[in-house]
Amino acid sequence: SSNTFFDDIADTATKFYSRAGNGGVNGAGYEHIAYLFASLDNVSKVGSYSGNGSYQVINCGFTSGARFVLIKRTDQDGDWFVWDTARGITSGGDPFYATNQTTAAVQVGQDYLYPDNTGFGVRNSSGGFNNPDINVSGASYLFLAIS
């Protein structure tokens, strides 16, 4: 009832409803793009996890690991961090970038995202663009992984 972006109409499997007249999502004369993602066995996984402040594997049900990973902290403001195999998801310093920043990909000497045959692994991080917030103990995260 306090949401200014989406109506109080129940979404369906094929439709979502935005609030009429809100320039941020449905203003006359504005162009908008909606990116919608879904899980499909062995192809993509949309999910969530709780940070544990240590190392943990996010099992997506894949057999050859994730080739693209997007992670966003949901319990507070933060960046949308992206890793992909074109830039390197390896057991080494993986370049990553934040889709909501204008900064180019960041190459760091430390590894934050790890390859895993079932999906991907994340290690503890304290936050900030050069230290992506993807596994702080007690934090909540949303992710999209593509095999």
Summary of the structure (lengths in Angstrom):
residues: 147
radius of gyration: 16.8
end to end distance: 37.3
largest distance: 48.0
contacts: 383
relative contact order: 0.24
helix: 0%
strand: 30%
